[in-house]
């Protein structure tokens, strides 16, 4: 294990703690919506009578809290019930392998296949929704930001590739800013190389008694790095 990797791991743990400490200061802070959403979907996986309407509302509010309902978003033109088909898909048993997954499991081909299937479903579904409120000629794929925000909020299986997270991983040369399997596996490499210290640090992070997923630790840490870089650049 290289010293530079250890130094970076310490940095990520430090920034993850900074984010988590900030979260604890306000019991009703906006970023707690991830905790509520993740817990609800965690519990719903073992509930044969899960309330899809309620889960869709949780998902919509989480996405809004994390910036996905800005004025330019097609989601802003729809009510929360638009997410019901995605909720139903997410709760299918074949995706249980993704729920709170450990990083090393993402190396398995069958797990990668399930992740790809879920991504494709969301891309197709939300693509149709977007076309209903924008020009019919919109042929671009749905953003990786939306898909990864949903995956993080409901399954905790990949980080949310938003502006700050992307800046964080690119600035530290851990992975690319494009969401794809290669990028995720580079994050897996990083976590595995520092698993001992990451796992010690992760014991502190809990949501309703549940441990934060491994990918949430990376999500928090690199997001905070990106936020601090942006804040410092504005000061300068």
C-alpha positions in Angstrom: 0.0 0.0 0.0 1.5 3.3 -1.1 1.8 6.2 1.3 0.0 8.5 -1.1 -3.0 6.1 -1.0 -3.0 6.1 2.8 -2.8 9.9 2.9 -5.7 10.2 0.5 -7.7 7.6 2.5 -7.1 9.7 5.6 -8.3 12.8 3.8 -11.5 11.1 2.6 -12.2 9.8 6.1 -11.6 13.3 7.5 -14.0 15.0 5.0 -16.6 12.2 5.5 -16.4 13.0 9.2 -16.8 16.7 8.4 -19.9 16.0 6.4 -21.4 13.7 9.0 -20.7 16.1 11.9 -22.4 18.9 9.9 -25.4 16.5 9.5 -25.6 15.9 13.2 -26.0 19.6 14.0 -29.5 19.9 12.5 -32.0 17.0 13.0 -34.1 18.4 10.2 -31.3 19.4 7.8 -32.0 18.9 4.1 -29.2 16.3 3.5 -30.8 14.0 6.0 -33.3 13.2 3.3 -30.8 10.6 2.1 -31.0 8.8 5.4 -34.8 8.8 5.4 -35.0 7.5 1.8 -32.4 4.8 2.3 -34.0 3.5 5.5 -37.4 3.4 3.9 -36.2 1.4 0.9 -34.1 -0.9 3.1 -37.2 -1.8 5.1 -39.4 -2.1 2.0 -37.3 -4.9 0.5 -38.5 -7.3 3.2 -42.1 -6.0 3.1 -44.4 -7.8 0.6 -46.9 -5.0 1.0 -44.6 -2.0 0.5 -46.3 1.3 0.0 -45.1 2.3 -3.5 -46.8 5.7 -3.2 -45.1 6.6 0.0 -41.7 5.4 -1.3 -42.2 7.5 -4.4 -42.8 10.5 -2.2 -39.6 9.7 -0.2 -37.6 9.4 -3.4 -38.9 12.6 -4.9 -38.2 14.6 -1.7 -34.7 13.1 -1.5 -34.0 14.0 -5.1 -35.3 17.6 -4.5 -33.1 18.0 -1.5 -30.1 17.0 -3.5 -30.7 19.4 -6.4 -32.5 17.2 -8.9 -35.7 19.4 -9.1 -34.0 22.6 -10.3 -35.9 24.8 -12.8 -34.3 23.1 -15.8 -35.2 19.6 -14.7 -38.1 17.7 -16.4 -38.9 16.3 -13.0 -40.1 19.7 -11.9 -43.0 19.4 -14.4 -44.2 16.1 -12.8 -45.7 15.1 -9.5 -44.0 12.6 -7.2 -46.0 9.7 -8.5 -43.9 9.7 -11.7 -41.4 7.6 -9.7 -43.8 4.7 -8.9 -42.7 2.5 -11.8 -39.0 3.0 -10.8 -39.8 2.2 -7.2 -41.5 -1.1 -8.2 -38.5 -2.0 -10.3 -36.0 -1.2 -7.6 -37.9 -3.5 -5.1 -37.7 -6.6 -7.4 -35.7 -9.4 -5.7 -33.1 -9.6 -8.5 -31.7 -6.3 -7.2 -31.4 -7.4 -3.6 -27.7 -8.1 -4.4 -27.2 -4.3 -4.8 -28.7 -3.2 -1.5 -26.0 -1.9 0.8 -23.5 -3.8 -1.2 -19.9 -4.1 -0.2 -17.5 -2.7 -2.8 -15.8 -6.0 -3.5 -19.1 -7.5 -4.6 -19.2 -5.1 -7.5 -16.5 -7.1 -9.2 -18.9 -10.0 -9.8 -20.3 -10.2 -13.3 -23.8 -11.2 -12.2 -23.9 -8.2 -9.9 -22.6 -5.9 -12.7 -25.3 -7.3 -15.0 -28.1 -6.5 -12.5 -26.7 -3.0 -12.0 -26.7 -2.5 -15.8 -30.2 -3.8 -16.2 -31.5 -1.4 -13.5 -29.6 1.6 -15.1 -31.1 0.7 -18.5 -34.6 0.5 -17.1 -34.3 4.0 -15.5 -32.7 5.5 -18.6 -35.6 4.2 -20.8 -38.4 5.1 -18.4 -37.2 8.6 -17.5 -36.3 9.2 -21.1 -39.9 8.8 -22.0 -41.0 11.0 -19.2 -38.6 13.7 -20.3 -39.9 13.6 -23.9 -43.4 14.2 -22.6 -42.4 17.6 -21.3 -39.7 18.6 -23.8 -39.2 18.4 -27.6 -39.8 14.9 -29.0 -36.4 15.1 -30.6 -34.6 14.8 -27.2 -32.6 11.6 -27.8 -29.8 12.0 -25.3 -29.5 9.5 -22.4 -30.8 10.5 -19.0 -28.0 12.0 -17.0 -25.8 9.8 -14.9 -26.3 12.2 -12.1 -30.0 11.4 -11.8 -29.5 7.7 -12.1 -26.7 7.6 -9.6 -28.6 9.8 -7.2 -31.4 7.3 -7.3 -29.1 4.3 -6.9 -27.4 6.0 -3.9 -30.7 7.0 -2.3 -32.4 3.7 -2.5 -29.7 1.0 -2.6 -26.4 2.8 -1.6 -24.6 0.8 -4.2 -22.8 3.6 -6.1 -21.9 7.2 -5.3 -24.0 10.0 -6.7 -22.0 11.4 -9.6 -22.9 15.0 -9.1 -20.8 18.2 -9.5 -19.0 18.1 -6.2 -18.4 14.3 -6.1 -17.0 14.4 -9.6 -14.7 17.3 -8.8 -13.6 15.5 -5.7 -12.5 12.2 -7.4 -11.0 14.0 -10.4 -9.0 16.4 -8.2 -7.5 13.5 -6.3 -7.0 11.4 -9.5 -8.9 8.4 -8.0 -11.3 7.9 -10.9 -12.8 9.6 -13.9 -15.8 11.9 -13.7 -17.8 9.8 -16.1 -20.2 7.3 -14.5 -19.4 3.9 -15.9 -18.2 0.5 -14.7 -14.6 1.4 -15.2 -14.9 4.4 -12.9 -16.8 2.4 -10.3 -14.2 -0.3 -10.3 -11.4 2.2 -9.7 -13.3 3.4 -6.6 -13.6 -0.3 -5.6 -9.8 -0.6 -5.9 -9.3 2.5 -3.8 -11.7 1.2 -1.1 -10.1 -2.3 -1.0 -6.6 -0.9 -0.8 -7.6 1.0 2.4 -10.4 -1.4 3.7 -9.0 -1.6 7.2 -9.1 2.1 8.0 -12.3 2.7 6.0 -14.1 0.0 7.9 -12.9 1.4 11.2 -14.1 4.8 10.2 -17.5 3.5 8.9 -18.5 2.1 12.3 -19.3 5.7 13.3 -21.7 6.3 10.4 -25.2 4.9 11.1 -28.7 5.7 9.8 -31.5 4.5 12.1 -29.1 1.9 13.4 -28.1 0.8 10.0 -24.4 1.2 8.9 -23.8 3.6 6.1 -22.9 1.6 2.9 -19.3 1.5 1.9 -20.0 3.6 -1.2 -21.8 6.2 1.0 -18.5 6.7 2.8 -16.8 7.5 -0.5 -19.7 9.5 -1.6 -19.6 11.7 1.5 -15.8 12.1 1.6 -15.3 13.0 -2.1 -18.4 15.2 -2.2 -17.1 17.2 0.8 -13.7 17.6 -1.0 -15.4 19.0 -4.0 -17.5 21.3 -1.9 -14.5 22.7 0.0 -12.6 23.2 -3.3 -15.5 25.2 -4.7 -15.8 27.2 -1.5 -12.0 28.0 -1.4 -12.0 29.0 -5.1 -14.8 31.5 -4.5 -12.9 33.0 -1.5 -9.8 33.4 -3.7 
